[in-house]
Amino acid sequence: MPPPLTHRRRMLVLAICCMSLLIVSLDNTVLNVALPSMQKEFGASVSGMQWTIDAYTLVLASLLMLAGSTADRIGRRRIFKAGLVIFTVGSVLCSVAPNLESLIAFRMVQAVGGSMLNPVAMSIITNTFTEPRERARAIGVWGGVVGISMAAGPIVGGVLVDSVGWRSIFWINLPVGLAALLLTMRYVPESRAPKPRRPDPVGQLLVMTLLGSLTYAIIEAPAAGWTSPVIMTFALLALAALAGLIAYEPRRAEPLIDLRFFRSAPFSGATVIAISAFASLGGFLFLSTLYLQNVRGLNALDAGLWMLPMAAMTLVCAPVSGRIVGSRGPRIPLLVAGIAMTASGVLFAAFEAETSNVTRFIGYVLFGLGFGFVNAPITNTAVSGMPRAQAGVAAAVASTSRQIGQTLGVAVIGAVLASGIASGIASGVGTSSYATRFVDASRGGWWIIVGCGVAVLLVGLLTSGRWARATAQRTARCLEQPEIQEVTAGASS
């Protein structure tokens, strides 16, 4: 018989869940610092570096909702343990990858495990902390771990890459993963949803096809040609998968993605904001890391230290944003986030901020300020007005949107960078220095980040007012009707 859920044991459960979030979040921030070292060892192109990131985020985005519903059905602790094992094994495999193709494949193994950790851990926390105020504090601690991973990731990655080598960045997952697994077996109670959602294999396949085809087309287009038969085929496949989702999902009683959610302006806005903000983050880290190490010639540790102003601002601003959302709603944090991220992008796109230490520092601080304010209101806005039974699904869609955004950010901005460098060489600009070619080629990517910041600002303004709240209330009533009918039918029988 499991021990009772004392305060001490609940704190242990929270710590275990935060350990899982730490290794999953740390993995991406650490990896960015190691990209140039990997690129040199494997002789990889820009697209190869994109795939080391996007192979992970793509699989993670595709499987998050499946992992959450499966855990509700067969047991959250069981899926959580499986995720820890798979993620840890995937990390060990990444550390011994003999070539780029193997590394990308092993990153996908990692992502399968990672998809079983974060959404399931949130469900475990929700079921462990049943008192609302205590639950809010626990979720606040959980959210703070993301800021810690962003602050620590570049430094930890820089130290490991410079002292031991890039393969060591995957070793840190081994002791943390094993400790979390042993503690889970001892302290985390098993739980299931009273009425778990049925699986939707067709919807799952369509989501994977859509995301995979779209990402492949974007990343490989600069090398293959935007109008090449292969790229056009994958683009059409992505469109067909999207059309299939729109046609198929409304016909299911329990779809993977309930399209009625998007009738709520706050929910739709949160989805757009999550994609835009995390696309900015993915592109920002990708461009900055390659510039600092490949152009400025900094080692991994010095590049990680340059990332610290951005990460520190994110760590400081995230809890402030959470308190403002709790007291005054999401509008103010979203406006601050949109303005700060836009200003940062403009500095790099219009004024080449990366070429001066002072303007680069200001740009990094502004981006960290904006990203720190944007994360808290995303989940709050997504679940705003939703029935309690649907809040978990809405939050899962918001989490998936974050991963989709980061995947697309690296894919699109990396493709713009690769195309810019290739066209510069073809037009004769290749006789200039690599630094000049890189800065010129990356300008389009920075303008995309500006556009994402503007989207956060405008969509946040539009979807946080009175009209938006009214659409959320109408959507909630629509979603509650089947539940009410089911309860009525059960009572009459």
ROFI-479860 format. One line per 4 residues: their letters; for each residue x, y, z of N, C-alpha, C. Coordinates in steps of 0.05 Angstrom, whole numbers. Layout:
N
A = X Y Z X Y Z X Y Z; ... .
END
This chain:
493
MPPP = 17 -24 0 0 0 0 18 25 0; 12 44 -18 29 68 -19 26 85 6; 48 99 15 46 116 38 26 139 34; 16 151 55 -4 173 52 10 197 40 .
LTHR = -7 214 27 3 239 14 7 261 35; 28 258 51 35 279 70 46 303 55; 50 325 69 61 349 57 89 343 46; 105 329 62 132 322 53 132 305 28 .
RRML = 113 286 26 112 269 2 103 285 -22; 84 303 -18 75 320 -40 98 337 -51; 115 347 -33 138 363 -41 158 345 -57; 161 321 -49 178 302 -63 167 297 -91 .
VLAI = 141 293 -93 129 289 -119 134 313 -137; 130 337 -126 136 361 -142 165 362 -151; 183 356 -133 212 356 -140 218 336 -162; 206 312 -161 210 292 -181 200 302 -208 .
CCMS = 176 313 -208 165 324 -233 182 346 -245; 193 363 -227 210 385 -236 236 375 -247; 246 352 -236 271 340 -247 266 332 -276; 243 321 -282 237 313 -309 236 337 -328 .
LLIV = 223 358 -319 221 383 -335 249 395 -339; 266 393 -319 292 405 -321 309 392 -343; 309 365 -344 326 352 -364 315 356 -392; 288 357 -395 277 361 -421 282 390 -430 .
SLDN = 278 410 -413 282 438 -420 312 444 -423; 329 433 -406 357 438 -407 369 427 -432; 358 405 -442 369 392 -465 370 410 -490; 349 426 -494 349 444 -517 367 468 -514 .
TVLN = 368 481 -490 385 504 -487 414 496 -487; 421 473 -475 449 463 -476 457 457 -504; 439 444 -519 446 436 -546 453 459 -564; 439 482 -562 444 505 -579 473 514 -577 .
VALP = 485 514 -553 512 522 -549 531 502 -563; 523 477 -564 541 456 -576 539 454 -606; 520 468 -619 516 465 -647 541 469 -664; 557 491 -660 580 495 -677 601 472 -674 .
SMQK = 604 461 -650 623 438 -646 613 414 -661; 587 408 -659 576 386 -675 580 391 -705; 575 415 -713 577 422 -742 606 416 -752; 626 423 -736 654 419 -744 660 389 -745 .
EFGA = 652 374 -724 659 346 -723 646 330 -746; 621 336 -752 607 321 -772 608 333 -800; 620 358 -802 620 372 -827 592 377 -838; 574 385 -819 546 388 -826 540 415 -838 .
SVSG = 518 416 -853 508 441 -865 490 455 -845; 479 478 -852 460 492 -835 435 474 -831; 426 461 -853 402 444 -850 407 421 -832; 432 410 -831 438 389 -812 436 398 -784 .
MQWT = 444 423 -778 441 433 -751 412 438 -744; 397 447 -764 368 450 -760 355 424 -751; 363 402 -764 350 376 -759 357 366 -731; 381 372 -720 388 363 -693 369 375 -673 .
IDAY = 358 399 -678 339 412 -660 311 403 -667; 304 405 -693 276 401 -701 267 372 -700; 286 353 -703 279 325 -700 267 320 -672; 278 334 -653 269 331 -625 242 345 -621 .
TLVL = 241 371 -628 216 386 -623 193 377 -640; 199 367 -664 178 357 -681 164 332 -670; 180 313 -661 169 288 -649 154 296 -623; 166 314 -607 154 322 -582 127 334 -587 .
ASLL = 125 352 -607 100 365 -613 79 345 -623; 88 326 -638 69 306 -650 57 287 -629; 72 282 -607 64 261 -589 54 271 -562; 55 297 -557 48 307 -530 20 299 -522 .
MLAG = 1 304 -540 -27 299 -533 -33 269 -532; -20 253 -549 -23 224 -547 -13 213 -521; 11 223 -512 22 214 -487 4 221 -463; -7 246 -464 -25 254 -442 -50 237 -440 .
STAD = -62 232 -463 -87 215 -462 -81 186 -455; -58 176 -465 -51 148 -458 -46 146 -428; -33 166 -416 -28 165 -387 -54 166 -371; -73 182 -380 -99 183 -367 -113 156 -368 .
RIGR = -107 141 -389 -121 115 -393 -108 92 -378; -81 89 -380 -68 65 -369 -52 71 -344; -50 96 -336 -35 103 -311 -14 123 -316; -15 145 -301 4 167 -305 32 159 -295 .
RRIF = 34 146 -272 60 138 -263 73 118 -282; 58 100 -293 69 80 -311 81 94 -336; 66 113 -348 76 127 -372 100 145 -364; 99 157 -341 121 175 -332 147 159 -329 .
KAGL = 145 135 -317 169 118 -314 179 110 -342; 161 102 -360 170 95 -386 184 118 -400; 173 142 -397 185 166 -409 213 171 -398; 217 167 -372 244 171 -360 264 151 -372 .
VIFT = 256 126 -374 274 106 -385 281 112 -414; 261 118 -430 266 123 -459 283 148 -463; 277 169 -448 292 194 -450 321 190 -442; 326 175 -420 353 170 -411 368 153 -430 .
VGSV = 356 132 -440 369 115 -460 375 131 -486; 356 147 -495 361 164 -518 384 183 -514; 387 194 -490 409 212 -484 436 198 -486; 437 173 -475 462 157 -477 469 151 -506 .
LCSV = 449 144 -522 453 139 -550 463 164 -565; 452 187 -558 461 212 -571 491 217 -565; 499 211 -541 527 216 -533 547 199 -547; 539 177 -560 557 159 -574 551 159 -604 .
APNL = 535 178 -614 527 178 -642 551 180 -660; 555 162 -679 579 162 -696 577 182 -719; 553 191 -726 550 210 -748 524 226 -744; 520 246 -761 498 264 -758 471 250 -760 .
ESLI = 469 231 -779 444 217 -783 436 201 -758; 456 189 -746 450 174 -721 442 193 -699; 455 216 -697 448 235 -676 419 244 -679; 411 250 -704 384 259 -709 364 237 -701 .
AFRM = 370 212 -708 352 190 -701 350 186 -670; 373 189 -657 373 185 -628 359 209 -614; 360 233 -626 345 255 -615 315 250 -616; 307 236 -637 279 229 -639 271 209 -618 .
VQAV = 289 190 -611 284 172 -589 281 188 -563; 299 207 -558 296 224 -535 269 238 -534; 260 248 -556 234 262 -557 211 245 -551; 212 219 -559 190 201 -552 188 199 -521 .
GGSM = 211 197 -508 210 197 -479 202 223 -467; 212 245 -479 205 272 -469 175 278 -471; 162 267 -492 133 271 -495 117 258 -472; 129 238 -459 115 224 -437 120 237 -410 .
LNPV = 137 258 -410 145 270 -384 130 295 -377; 132 316 -393 121 342 -385 91 342 -382; 75 332 -402 46 333 -398 36 314 -375; 50 292 -373 42 272 -352 50 283 -325 .
AMSI = 73 296 -323 82 308 -298 62 329 -288; 52 345 -307 32 365 -300 7 352 -289; -2 330 -301 -25 316 -291 -20 305 -264; 4 294 -259 11 284 -232 10 306 -212 .
ITNT = 21 329 -218 20 352 -200 -9 360 -194; -25 362 -215 -53 370 -211 -68 351 -193; -62 325 -195 -76 305 -178 -64 303 -151; -39 312 -147 -26 310 -121 -33 334 -104 .
FTEP = -34 358 -116 -40 382 -102 -69 390 -108; -88 381 -91 -116 385 -97 -127 411 -86; -113 424 -66 -123 449 -56 -114 471 -75; -132 489 -84 -126 508 -106 -101 525 -101 .
RERA = -99 537 -77 -76 555 -72 -50 539 -72; -50 516 -60 -26 499 -60 -19 490 -88; -39 484 -104 -34 476 -132 -22 499 -147; -33 523 -143 -22 546 -157 8 550 -151 .
RAIG = 15 547 -125 43 550 -118 60 529 -131; 50 504 -131 65 482 -144 69 487 -173; 49 497 -187 51 502 -216 71 526 -220; 71 545 -201 90 567 -203 119 557 -201 .
VWGG = 123 538 -182 150 526 -180 157 512 -205; 138 496 -216 142 482 -241 150 500 -264; 136 523 -266 142 542 -287 169 555 -283; 177 559 -258 203 571 -252 226 554 -262 .
VVGI = 222 527 -263 243 509 -272 251 515 -301; 232 523 -318 238 531 -345 257 554 -346; 253 574 -329 271 597 -328 299 588 -318; 300 570 -299 325 560 -289 341 546 -311 .
SMAA = 326 529 -327 339 515 -348 350 534 -370; 335 555 -375 345 575 -395 369 590 -385; 369 596 -358 392 610 -347 417 592 -345; 412 567 -336 435 549 -331 445 536 -357 .
GPIV = 426 531 -376 433 516 -400 458 526 -415; 458 551 -423 482 561 -438 508 559 -422; 507 564 -396 532 562 -380 540 533 -377; 522 516 -369 528 487 -366 539 476 -393 .
GGVL = 524 483 -414 533 473 -441 560 483 -448; 565 509 -443 591 520 -450 614 507 -435; 610 503 -409 631 490 -392 637 462 -402; 615 447 -407 619 419 -416 632 417 -443 .
VDSV = 622 433 -462 633 432 -489 662 439 -490; 670 460 -475 698 469 -475 717 451 -460; 706 438 -438 724 422 -421 724 392 -429; 702 381 -437 700 353 -443 693 347 -472 .
GWRS = 676 363 -484 667 359 -511 637 359 -513; 626 362 -537 597 365 -540 582 341 -531; 594 317 -533 579 293 -525 572 292 -496; 587 307 -480 581 307 -451 555 321 -443 .
IFWI = 544 337 -462 519 351 -455 496 331 -451; 499 307 -463 478 287 -459 483 270 -435; 507 270 -424 512 253 -400 498 263 -375; 493 290 -374 480 300 -350 452 289 -346 .
NLPV = 440 280 -368 413 269 -365 413 241 -352; 435 227 -352 436 200 -341 432 200 -311; 448 214 -295 443 213 -265 416 225 -257; 408 247 -271 382 259 -264 359 241 -271 .
GLAA = 361 228 -295 340 210 -303 338 186 -286; 360 174 -278 360 150 -261 349 157 -233; 358 180 -222 348 188 -196 318 193 -196; 308 207 -217 280 212 -219 264 186 -222 .
LLLT = 275 166 -237 262 140 -240 259 126 -213; 281 124 -198 280 111 -172 261 124 -153; 262 151 -152 244 166 -134 215 163 -143; 210 162 -169 182 158 -179 171 131 -169 .
MRYV = 188 110 -171 179 83 -163 173 83 -133; 186 100 -117 183 99 -88 161 118 -79; 158 141 -91 141 162 -79 117 171 -96; 117 168 -122 95 179 -138 72 159 -139 .
PESR = 48 167 -131 25 149 -131 15 146 -160; 3 123 -165 -10 118 -191 -37 132 -192; -44 142 -215 -70 155 -218 -79 153 -247; -105 153 -251 -117 152 -278 -141 171 -279 .
APKP = -148 179 -303 -172 197 -306 -197 180 -302; -217 191 -289 -242 177 -285 -256 169 -311; -253 187 -331 -264 181 -358 -243 188 -379; -224 171 -384 -202 177 -403 -213 180 -432 .
RRPD = -199 196 -447 -207 200 -475 -198 175 -491; -215 168 -511 -208 145 -528 -186 153 -548; -170 134 -556 -148 140 -575 -160 149 -602; -145 165 -617 -152 174 -643 -129 170 -662 .
PVGQ = -124 145 -671 -101 139 -687 -100 154 -714; -123 158 -726 -124 172 -752 -116 201 -748; -127 214 -728 -119 242 -722 -90 244 -715; -79 225 -699 -51 225 -692 -33 223 -717 .
LLVM = -41 205 -735 -25 201 -760 -26 227 -777; -49 239 -779 -52 264 -794 -35 287 -783; -34 289 -756 -18 310 -743 12 305 -749; 21 280 -747 49 274 -752 56 279 -781 .
TLLG = 38 272 -799 43 276 -828 45 306 -834; 26 322 -822 26 351 -827 52 363 -817; 60 359 -792 83 371 -781 109 362 -794; 111 336 -799 135 325 -811 139 334 -839 .
SLTY = 118 334 -855 120 342 -883 127 372 -886; 113 388 -869 118 417 -870 146 424 -862; 156 412 -841 183 417 -831 204 409 -852; 200 385 -863 219 375 -883 220 394 -907 .
AIIE = 197 402 -916 196 420 -940 211 446 -934; 207 458 -910 219 483 -904 250 481 -901; 259 460 -887 287 457 -881 303 450 -906; 292 432 -923 307 422 -946 304 440 -971 .
APAA = 285 459 -971 280 475 -995 304 491 -1004; 320 504 -986 343 519 -996 363 502 -1012; 367 477 -1005 385 460 -1019 373 447 -1044; 348 438 -1041 335 424 -1064 322 443 -1083 .
GWTS = 315 467 -1075 300 486 -1092 271 487 -1083; 261 511 -1080 233 514 -1070 212 502 -1088; 218 500 -1114 198 488 -1133 206 461 -1142; 225 448 -1129 233 421 -1137 210 401 -1132 .
PVIM = 209 379 -1147 187 359 -1144 186 348 -1115; 209 343 -1102 208 332 -1075 196 352 -1056; 204 377 -1057 194 397 -1038 164 402 -1044; 156 403 -1069 128 407 -1075 111 384 -1066 .
TFAL = 122 360 -1068 107 336 -1059 102 337 -1029; 123 344 -1014 119 345 -985 101 369 -977; 102 391 -991 84 413 -986 55 405 -990; 50 391 -1013 23 382 -1019 14 361 -998 .
LALA = 32 344 -989 25 325 -969 17 338 -943; 31 360 -935 23 375 -911 -4 387 -915; -10 399 -938 -36 410 -943 -58 389 -942; -53 366 -953 -72 344 -952 -78 335 -924 .
ALAG = -56 333 -907 -60 325 -879 -76 346 -864; -71 372 -870 -87 393 -857 -116 391 -864; -121 387 -890 -149 384 -900 -162 359 -887; -147 338 -884 -157 314 -872 -165 318 -843 .
LIAY = -148 333 -828 -155 339 -800 -181 355 -798; -183 376 -815 -207 393 -814 -232 377 -821; -230 358 -839 -253 343 -847 -260 320 -828; -239 308 -816 -243 283 -800 -249 288 -771 .
EPRR = -234 307 -759 -236 310 -730 -264 318 -720; -279 336 -734 -306 343 -723 -325 319 -723; -319 298 -737 -337 275 -739 -334 256 -715; -312 259 -700 -307 241 -677 -320 252 -652 .
AEPL = -330 234 -635 -341 242 -609 -319 252 -591; -295 240 -592 -272 248 -575 -248 251 -593; -246 273 -608 -224 277 -627 -198 284 -612; -176 279 -626 -150 287 -615 -149 317 -611 .
IDLR = -159 332 -630 -161 361 -628 -189 369 -633; -202 380 -613 -230 389 -616 -230 416 -629; -237 418 -654 -235 443 -669 -254 464 -659; -274 456 -642 -292 476 -631 -277 495 -612 .
FFRS = -255 485 -601 -239 502 -583 -232 529 -597; -227 528 -623 -217 551 -637 -239 572 -642; -264 566 -633 -285 587 -633 -280 607 -611; -264 599 -591 -258 617 -569 -234 635 -578 .
APFS = -238 661 -579 -217 679 -587 -193 677 -568; -196 676 -542 -172 673 -525 -157 647 -530; -171 625 -536 -157 600 -542 -142 602 -568; -155 612 -589 -142 615 -615 -119 635 -612 .
GATV = -123 656 -597 -101 675 -593 -78 663 -579; -83 647 -558 -61 634 -543 -45 615 -562; -59 602 -580 -45 584 -599 -27 600 -617; -37 622 -628 -21 639 -646 3 651 -631 .
IAIS = -3 660 -607 18 673 -590 40 653 -583; 32 629 -575 51 608 -568 69 601 -592; 57 598 -616 73 592 -640 91 614 -646; 81 639 -645 98 663 -652 121 666 -632 .
AFAS = 115 664 -606 135 669 -586 157 648 -587; 149 623 -589 169 602 -589 184 599 -616; 171 608 -638 185 610 -663 207 631 -660; 201 653 -647 221 674 -642 244 663 -625 .
LGGF = 237 648 -604 258 637 -587 276 617 -602; 264 599 -617 280 580 -632 298 594 -652; 288 613 -667 304 628 -686 325 645 -673; 318 658 -650 337 675 -636 361 659 -626 .
LFLS = 356 636 -613 378 620 -603 395 609 -626; 382 601 -648 396 589 -671 415 610 -683; 405 633 -689 421 654 -702 443 664 -683; 436 668 -658 456 679 -639 479 660 -634 .
TLYL = 473 634 -631 494 614 -626 513 612 -649; 502 610 -673 520 608 -697 536 633 -700; 524 657 -696 539 682 -699 562 684 -678; 555 679 -653 575 683 -632 599 665 -636 .
QNVR = 595 640 -644 617 621 -646 629 620 -674; 613 619 -695 624 616 -722 634 643 -733; 622 665 -725 629 691 -736 648 706 -717; 640 708 -692 657 723 -672 680 706 -662 .
GLNA = 679 679 -666 700 662 -658 702 657 -628; 679 661 -614 679 655 -585 678 626 -580; 689 617 -557 686 589 -550 658 585 -538; 651 560 -533 624 553 -524 617 567 -498 .
LDAG = 636 568 -479 630 580 -453 625 610 -456; 642 624 -471 638 653 -475 611 659 -489; 605 641 -509 578 644 -522 556 640 -503; 559 621 -485 538 616 -464 536 640 -446 .
LWML = 558 652 -439 557 676 -421 542 699 -435; 545 701 -461 531 722 -476 501 718 -475; 493 692 -473 464 686 -472 452 692 -444; 470 695 -424 460 698 -397 442 722 -393 .
PMAA = 447 746 -404 428 768 -400 399 761 -409; 397 748 -432 370 740 -441 357 720 -422; 373 699 -414 362 679 -396 355 690 -368; 373 708 -358 368 719 -332 342 736 -332 .
MTLV = 338 752 -352 314 768 -354 289 750 -355; 291 728 -370 269 709 -371 263 698 -343; 284 691 -329 280 679 -302 268 699 -283; 276 725 -285 265 746 -267 237 753 -274 .
CAPV = 231 756 -300 205 767 -308 183 746 -308; 189 721 -310 168 700 -311 150 701 -287; 161 700 -262 142 702 -239 128 728 -236; 140 750 -245 127 776 -245 103 775 -263 .
SGRI = 107 764 -287 85 761 -306 62 744 -294; 70 722 -281 49 705 -269 32 719 -248; 45 736 -232 30 751 -212 11 772 -225; 21 785 -246 4 804 -260 -20 790 -273 .
VGSR = -15 767 -285 -37 752 -297 -58 744 -276; -48 736 -253 -67 728 -231 -83 751 -221; -72 775 -220 -86 798 -208 -101 815 -229; -90 818 -253 -101 837 -272 -107 825 -300 .
GPRI = -102 799 -303 -107 786 -329 -83 786 -347; -85 774 -371 -62 770 -388 -55 793 -406; -72 814 -408 -67 834 -429 -40 849 -424; -35 859 -400 -11 875 -396 14 858 -401 .
PLLV = 17 834 -391 41 818 -397 44 813 -427; 22 808 -442 24 803 -470 33 828 -485; 23 852 -477 32 877 -490 61 882 -485; 70 878 -460 98 882 -453 115 863 -470 .
AGIA = 107 837 -471 122 817 -486 124 825 -515; 101 832 -527 102 838 -556 120 862 -562; 118 883 -546 134 907 -551 164 901 -547; 171 886 -526 200 880 -521 211 862 -542 .
MTAS = 197 841 -550 207 823 -570 210 837 -598; 190 854 -604 192 869 -629 216 888 -629; 220 902 -607 242 921 -605 269 906 -608; 271 883 -595 296 867 -598 301 859 -626 .
GVLF = 280 849 -640 283 841 -668 291 864 -686; 279 887 -681 285 911 -698 315 919 -694; 325 917 -670 353 924 -665 371 907 -683; 366 881 -684 383 864 -700 377 866 -730 .
AAFE = 352 869 -737 345 869 -766 352 895 -779; 347 918 -766 351 944 -779 378 957 -772; 389 950 -748 413 964 -739 437 946 -734; 434 920 -743 456 901 -740 468 901 -712 .
AETS = 450 897 -693 458 899 -664 479 879 -657; 480 856 -671 500 836 -664 529 845 -668; 533 865 -684 560 874 -691 573 892 -669; 557 900 -650 567 917 -628 560 904 -601 .
NVTR = 580 903 -583 575 891 -557 552 904 -541; 551 931 -543 530 946 -528 502 940 -539; 498 943 -565 472 938 -576 464 909 -575; 484 891 -577 478 862 -574 467 856 -546 .
FIGY = 480 868 -526 472 864 -498 443 874 -495; 438 898 -505 411 910 -502 390 892 -517; 397 882 -540 379 865 -555 373 839 -540; 393 828 -527 389 803 -512 372 808 -487 .
VLFG = 377 831 -474 361 837 -450 331 842 -458; 327 856 -480 299 861 -489 285 835 -496; 299 817 -510 286 792 -517 279 776 -492; 298 774 -473 293 760 -448 269 772 -433 .
LGFG = 268 798 -433 245 812 -420 219 803 -433; 218 804 -459 193 797 -474 186 768 -470; 205 750 -473 199 722 -470 191 715 -442; 203 728 -422 196 723 -394 167 730 -389 .
FVNA = 157 751 -402 129 759 -397 109 743 -413; 117 730 -435 97 718 -453 89 690 -443; 105 676 -428 99 648 -423 76 643 -405; 74 659 -383 53 655 -364 25 659 -376 .
PITN = 20 681 -391 -7 685 -402 -16 665 -423; 3 650 -435 -5 632 -456 -25 611 -446; -16 596 -424 -34 575 -413 -59 588 -402; -56 610 -387 -79 623 -375 -100 631 -397 .
TAVS = -90 642 -419 -108 651 -440 -121 627 -454; -105 605 -457 -116 581 -471 -139 569 -456; -137 569 -429 -158 556 -413 -180 575 -404; -177 601 -411 -196 621 -402 -224 615 -411 .
GMPR = -241 611 -391 -269 606 -396 -276 578 -404; -256 560 -406 -262 533 -414 -274 517 -391; -292 498 -396 -302 481 -375 -279 466 -362; -281 460 -336 -259 448 -321 -251 421 -334 .
AQAG = -270 406 -344 -264 380 -356 -247 383 -382; -248 407 -394 -234 411 -419 -208 427 -415; -203 437 -391 -180 454 -387 -154 440 -392; -152 414 -384 -128 399 -388 -121 396 -418 .
VAAA = -142 390 -434 -138 387 -462 -129 414 -475; -142 436 -466 -135 462 -476 -106 469 -470; -97 462 -445 -69 467 -437 -50 450 -454; -58 425 -460 -41 408 -476 -38 419 -504 .
VAST = -59 430 -515 -57 443 -542 -38 466 -541; -39 482 -519 -20 504 -516 9 495 -515; 13 473 -500 40 462 -498 50 452 -526; 32 439 -540 39 430 -567 45 453 -585 .
SRQI = 30 475 -583 35 499 -599 63 510 -594; 72 509 -569 99 518 -562 120 502 -578; 117 476 -578 136 459 -592 135 463 -623; 110 466 -633 107 472 -662 121 498 -669 .
GQTL = 117 518 -652 130 544 -657 160 542 -658; 171 528 -638 201 526 -638 210 510 -662; 196 490 -670 203 474 -694 203 492 -719; 181 507 -722 178 524 -746 198 547 -746 .
GVAV = 204 558 -722 223 580 -720 251 571 -730; 260 549 -720 286 539 -729 286 532 -759; 264 519 -768 262 511 -796 261 535 -814; 243 554 -809 240 577 -827 264 596 -826 .
IGAV = 273 603 -802 295 622 -800 321 609 -809; 325 584 -804 348 570 -814 348 568 -844; 324 564 -856 322 563 -885 328 590 -898; 318 612 -885 324 639 -894 354 644 -893 .
LASG = 367 636 -871 396 640 -868 411 624 -890; 404 599 -894 418 583 -914 414 594 -942; 390 603 -948 384 614 -975 400 640 -978; 402 657 -957 416 682 -959 446 678 -964 .
IASG = 458 659 -950 486 653 -953 491 643 -981; 474 624 -991 478 612 -1017 474 633 -1039; 454 651 -1037 450 671 -1058 472 692 -1057; 483 698 -1033 505 717 -1031 530 707 -1045 .
IASG = 536 681 -1042 559 669 -1055 555 669 -1085; 530 662 -1094 524 660 -1123 526 687 -1136; 519 709 -1122 519 735 -1134 545 750 -1132; 565 737 -1121 592 749 -1119 598 761 -1092 .
VGTS = 578 762 -1074 583 773 -1047 601 754 -1032; 604 730 -1042 621 710 -1029 650 718 -1026; 659 738 -1042 686 747 -1039 691 764 -1014; 669 773 -1002 671 788 -977 675 768 -954 .
SYAT = 679 779 -930 684 762 -906 659 746 -899; 665 723 -885 642 706 -877 624 721 -858; 636 739 -841 620 754 -822 600 772 -836; 609 785 -858 591 802 -873 569 786 -886 .
RFVD = 576 763 -897 556 746 -911 536 736 -890; 545 728 -866 527 718 -846 507 739 -837; 518 763 -831 501 785 -821 480 792 -842; 488 794 -867 470 801 -889 448 779 -892 .
ASRG = 457 754 -891 439 731 -895 419 728 -871; 428 735 -847 411 732 -823 391 754 -820; 393 776 -835 375 798 -832 346 790 -836; 341 773 -857 314 764 -862 303 748 -838 .
GWWI = 320 732 -825 311 718 -801 303 736 -779; 319 758 -775 312 777 -754 286 791 -760; 281 797 -785 255 810 -792 232 791 -786; 236 765 -790 215 745 -783 210 746 -752 .
IVGC = 231 749 -737 228 751 -708 213 777 -701; 218 799 -715 202 823 -712 173 818 -717; 167 804 -739 139 797 -746 126 781 -724; 141 762 -712 130 746 -690 124 763 -666 .
GVAV = 141 782 -660 136 800 -638 111 817 -642; 108 827 -667 84 843 -673 59 826 -671; 61 800 -679 38 782 -676 30 778 -647; 50 775 -630 45 772 -601 30 797 -591 .
LLVG = 40 820 -599 28 846 -590 -1 849 -599; -5 846 -626 -32 851 -637 -52 829 -629; -44 804 -630 -62 783 -623 -68 784 -593; -48 790 -577 -53 793 -548 -73 815 -542 .
LLTS = -70 838 -557 -89 860 -553 -117 852 -561; -120 837 -584 -146 830 -595 -160 809 -578; -145 790 -567 -158 767 -555 -159 768 -524; -155 792 -513 -156 794 -484 -176 814 -474 .
GRWA = -194 823 -492 -214 842 -485 -242 830 -480; -262 848 -478 -289 839 -472 -301 821 -494; -297 829 -519 -307 812 -541 -296 784 -540; -270 782 -535 -256 756 -534 -267 739 -512 .
RATA = -271 751 -489 -282 736 -466 -310 726 -472; -326 741 -487 -353 732 -495 -352 708 -513; -333 707 -531 -330 683 -548 -322 659 -532; -305 663 -512 -297 641 -495 -321 630 -479 .
QRTA = -339 647 -470 -362 638 -455 -381 623 -473; -385 632 -498 -402 618 -517 -390 590 -523; -364 589 -527 -351 563 -533 -353 544 -509; -351 555 -484 -353 538 -461 -381 526 -459 .
RCLE = -402 542 -465 -429 531 -464 -433 510 -485; -421 514 -509 -423 494 -530 -409 468 -522; -386 470 -508 -371 446 -500 -384 432 -477; -399 447 -460 -412 435 -437 -437 420 -444 .
QPEI = -450 426 -467 -476 414 -473 -475 383 -475; -455 371 -488 -454 342 -488 -452 330 -461; -436 343 -443 -433 332 -416 -459 334 -401; -473 356 -404 -499 359 -390 -519 338 -400 .
QEVT = -520 334 -427 -538 314 -438 -531 286 -428; -504 280 -425 -497 254 -416 -505 250 -387; -502 271 -370 -510 269 -342 -540 265 -340; -555 280 -357 -584 278 -357 -594 251 -365 .
AGAS = -581 240 -386 -588 214 -395 -583 192 -374; -560 196 -360 -553 176 -339 -573 178 -316; -582 202 -309 -601 205 -287 -628 193 -294; -637 197 -320 -663 187 -328 -664 156 -329 .
S = -640 144 -335 -639 115 -337 -638 102 -309 .
END
